[in-house]
Amino acid sequence: MDVAVVTGAASGIGAALARQLAEGGVRLVLADRDAEPLGVLAGNLSAESVVMDVADPADNERLAAVAGVPDLVCLNAGVSSTQAVPVWQTTPQEWRRVMDVNLGGVVNGLRAFVPRLVAAGGSRRILITASLAGLATWPGGGAYAASKHAVVAVAEQAALSLAGTGVSVSVLCPALVRTGMSTVGQDPAVVAAAALRAVAQGRFLLVPDEWTDAVRARGERLAAGLHPQLPVPASPD
């Protein structure tokens, strides 16, 4: 791998991805809207930096023009929601803010990079950061959980559409991670290392081991058409 792009690179999982890729000798193009920490990290890693907003399609095109044809594109940028309330109480402004960054950032990134990657040929990889909140549901998940569910769907749609090309898609669905969004959780370096292993293995979905049974159970409940408020019926003897 020669060149990698990481959005949301100034902190958290993005910064951890950047550091580990740099250790492997990869040339980096790092992007974030927070110019100061981005510049510090880029300087430390001898990387190129692009200050941009992933919610802006033009900014994504500008990033792609700077990066050329990378071997790996990490669409990692995201924001948390400040309103952990029922969905009907989440304000329109909060819906727009969260959806524009979390979902729009992925869609804009795919739009900017995928045509370049496909046209260039060869083996190229895309890593999309979603969340366990994109696979599980709870009452106060609000705009954040909805945005991450949409990100998982978009990642799957992209992977299906790219079948037969040299471009593969992986989607990262971590639980709590110690980042600017949370003071508790897993070390971002551990999450980043697992994500890069999944990419190297061509694995589509990466979920924490301790959550796989819960995610599977939710899928079974939905497939059976069971109401979320009702217990799962006992299996007949």
C-alpha distance (Angstrom), angle and dihedral (degrees) to the residues before:
residue distance angle dihedral
M1 . . .
D2 3.80 . .
V3 3.82 108.9 .
A4 3.80 132.3 25.9
V5 3.81 133.8 179.9
V6 3.80 121.2 -151.4
T7 3.80 123.3 -173.0
G8 3.79 120.1 -162.0
A9 3.80 84.8 29.9
A10 3.81 100.1 148.5
S11 3.81 95.4 83.2
G12 3.78 147.6 -3.0
I13 3.79 120.4 13.7
G14 3.80 91.8 -6.7
A15 3.80 93.4 57.1
A16 3.81 90.5 45.4
L17 3.81 90.9 51.6
A18 3.80 89.9 49.3
R19 3.81 93.8 50.7
Q20 3.78 94.1 48.2
L21 3.79 93.4 46.4
A22 3.79 90.2 49.0
E23 3.80 89.8 52.4
G24 3.80 86.8 57.7
G25 3.79 91.7 55.2
V26 3.80 95.9 -105.9
R27 3.80 118.4 153.7
L28 3.79 107.2 -124.1
V29 3.76 137.0 -149.0
L30 3.80 106.6 -168.8
A31 3.79 124.7 -165.4
D32 3.78 134.4 -170.1
R33 3.79 139.1 136.4
D34 3.83 92.1 -124.5
A35 3.78 100.2 84.4
E36 3.81 101.5 -172.4
P37 3.84 101.1 53.9
L38 3.79 89.7 37.6
G39 3.78 91.1 55.1
V40 3.80 92.4 48.3
L41 3.80 93.0 50.9
A42 3.79 93.3 44.2
G43 3.79 90.2 50.8
N44 3.80 92.2 50.0
L45 3.81 91.7 49.7
S46 3.82 97.5 38.6
A47 3.79 87.5 -120.3
E48 3.77 133.1 147.3
S49 3.80 114.7 -111.4
V50 3.78 132.6 -152.9
V51 3.80 120.4 -169.2
M52 3.78 105.2 -147.1
D53 3.79 147.7 137.0
V54 3.80 113.7 -116.1
A55 3.81 89.2 -153.6
D56 3.83 88.6 66.8
P57 3.84 113.8 80.5
A58 3.80 91.4 -156.7
D59 3.80 91.3 55.1
N60 3.81 89.8 52.9
E61 3.79 90.6 52.0
R62 3.79 89.0 50.3
L63 3.81 90.5 51.2
A64 3.81 91.2 49.8
A65 3.80 90.9 49.9
V66 3.81 90.4 53.6
A67 3.81 94.2 45.6
G68 3.78 97.7 46.8
V69 3.80 109.6 -165.0
P70 3.81 108.3 -18.1
D71 3.78 124.7 -166.2
L72 3.82 91.2 -136.3
V73 3.80 130.5 27.8
C74 3.82 115.5 -167.3
L75 3.80 109.2 -163.3
N76 3.77 93.7 -167.3
A77 3.81 108.2 139.9
G78 3.78 116.4 119.2
V79 3.79 145.9 144.3
S80 3.78 133.2 -141.7
S81 3.78 125.0 -127.5
T82 3.79 121.4 -107.3
Q83 3.82 91.7 -156.6
A84 3.82 114.3 72.6
V85 3.79 92.7 179.1
P86 3.82 136.9 116.0
V87 3.79 111.3 -66.0
W88 3.80 93.9 -109.1
Q89 3.81 89.8 57.7
T90 3.81 94.8 51.3
T91 3.80 107.6 105.6
P92 3.81 122.0 -117.9
Q93 3.80 89.0 -118.7
E94 3.81 91.2 55.7
W95 3.80 92.3 47.9
R96 3.81 90.4 52.9
R97 3.81 94.7 45.2
V98 3.79 95.6 49.8
M99 3.78 96.6 39.5
D100 3.81 94.0 45.8
V101 3.80 92.1 56.2
N102 3.80 105.0 30.8
L103 3.78 99.6 38.4
G104 3.79 100.7 18.4
G105 3.79 91.9 48.9
V106 3.81 91.1 57.7
V107 3.80 95.3 43.4
N108 3.81 92.0 46.7
G109 3.79 91.0 47.8
L110 3.79 92.6 50.5
R111 3.78 91.2 47.7
A112 3.79 91.8 51.8
F113 3.81 99.3 42.9
V114 3.81 110.7 27.8
P115 3.83 97.7 70.0
R116 3.82 89.7 50.2
L117 3.80 92.8 47.8
V118 3.80 94.5 47.9
A119 3.80 93.5 45.8
A120 3.80 92.0 50.4
G121 3.80 93.1 54.3
G122 3.76 124.7 -156.1
S123 3.79 127.3 88.5
R124 3.82 113.4 -38.2
R125 3.77 129.6 167.2
I126 3.79 137.0 -153.1
L127 3.81 122.9 -161.4
I128 3.80 115.8 -165.6
T129 3.80 120.2 -167.2
A130 3.79 111.3 -142.8
S131 3.81 122.9 149.7
L132 3.77 143.1 -118.6
A133 3.82 81.3 -102.7
G134 3.80 85.5 71.0
L135 3.80 91.2 62.7
A136 3.80 103.1 32.4
T137 3.79 130.6 51.8
W138 3.80 134.9 -148.4
P139 3.83 132.3 168.4
G140 3.82 98.3 -99.6
G141 3.79 99.5 40.4
G142 3.79 90.3 111.5
A143 3.78 122.4 162.7
Y144 3.80 94.0 -15.8
A145 3.81 95.8 58.5
A146 3.79 91.6 42.1
S147 3.80 91.1 51.5
K148 3.81 92.3 49.6
H149 3.81 92.5 48.1
A150 3.79 86.5 54.2
V151 3.81 91.2 48.4
V152 3.82 91.0 54.3
A153 3.82 90.0 50.2
V154 3.81 92.1 48.9
A155 3.81 91.0 48.2
E156 3.80 90.7 52.2
Q157 3.80 91.8 46.6
A158 3.80 89.9 50.7
A159 3.80 92.6 49.0
L160 3.80 91.5 50.9
S161 3.79 92.5 47.2
L162 3.81 91.4 49.9
A163 3.80 94.8 51.3
G164 3.78 108.7 128.7
T165 3.79 94.0 26.7
G166 3.77 126.5 94.7
V167 3.80 91.4 -109.5
S168 3.80 117.7 99.4
V169 3.80 129.3 -171.9
S170 3.80 129.0 -145.6
V171 3.80 125.3 -177.4
L172 3.80 124.0 -154.5
C173 3.82 117.5 -149.0
P174 3.82 107.2 -179.8
A175 3.79 125.8 174.6
L176 3.80 118.2 -135.9
V177 3.80 113.1 -19.2
R178 3.80 126.8 -174.2
T179 3.80 99.4 -109.1
G180 3.79 137.3 118.1
M181 3.81 85.9 -70.1
S182 3.82 95.9 56.5
T183 3.79 138.0 21.0
V184 3.81 91.4 -155.2
G185 3.77 134.1 52.4
Q186 3.76 140.9 62.5
D187 3.79 124.2 -15.7
P188 3.84 108.9 -96.0
A189 3.80 89.4 -134.7
V190 3.81 90.6 60.2
V191 3.80 91.4 48.5
A192 3.80 92.1 47.5
A193 3.80 92.8 49.7
A194 3.81 91.5 51.1
A195 3.81 90.6 47.8
L196 3.79 93.4 52.2
R197 3.81 90.4 48.5
A198 3.81 89.8 52.3
V199 3.79 90.2 50.3
A200 3.81 91.5 50.1
Q201 3.82 89.9 50.0
G202 3.79 92.7 49.0
R203 3.81 90.5 -119.5
F204 3.80 115.6 161.7
L205 3.82 104.8 -157.4
L206 3.79 127.2 34.8
V207 3.84 115.7 -170.0
P208 3.83 126.5 165.5
D209 3.81 108.7 -93.1
E210 3.79 92.6 -123.8
W211 3.81 90.9 58.7
T212 3.81 101.1 47.2
D213 3.82 94.5 92.3
A214 3.82 92.2 49.5
V215 3.81 91.7 49.3
R216 3.80 90.9 48.1
A217 3.81 91.5 48.8
R218 3.79 91.1 51.8
G219 3.79 90.5 51.7
E220 3.78 90.8 51.0
R221 3.80 91.5 49.2
L222 3.80 91.8 51.4
A223 3.80 92.2 45.8
A224 3.81 89.4 53.0
G225 3.80 91.5 50.4
L226 3.80 93.1 -121.9
H227 3.80 119.3 166.4
P228 3.84 112.7 -113.8
Q229 3.81 92.1 -129.7
L230 3.79 95.2 55.0
P231 3.82 128.0 78.0
V232 3.77 119.5 -111.2
P233 3.82 108.5 -96.9
A234 3.79 115.4 -111.6
S235 3.78 115.3 -105.2
P236 3.82 114.1 -108.4
D237 3.81 115.4 -105.3
